[in-house]
Amino acid sequence: QVQLVESGGGLVQPGGSLRLSCAASGSVFSILRIGWYRQAPGKQRELVADITGGGRINYADAVKGRFTISRDNAKNTVYLQMNSLNPEDTGVYYCNTFIYWGQGIQVTVSS
């Protein structure tokens, strides 16, 4: 079983930045694919970015060039650096591996 805990969300003005963290339990973290997803009000959950155990990275078109996903296997943590945020980035952000999901964390981009 894997437990995932997100942190780092909050309220930010348009154009601002936030860094989300996803801390995972378990000794096999380094081989896990970890994905960041988000769900805006009234919309389906969507993939934002993911990173494999081997470091292969994938981004949604909407965040390319603005978001950066990275991992620190020594800390069992995956990060999502979000720059140039806009109101369309508002939503609950979740991290995921296999069937396991974190509790989600709110990101609100508003002036």
Summary of the structure (lengths in Angstrom):
residues: 111
radius of gyration: 13.1
end to end distance: 40.0
largest distance: 41.5
contacts: 323
relative contact order: 0.32
helix: 11%
strand: 50%
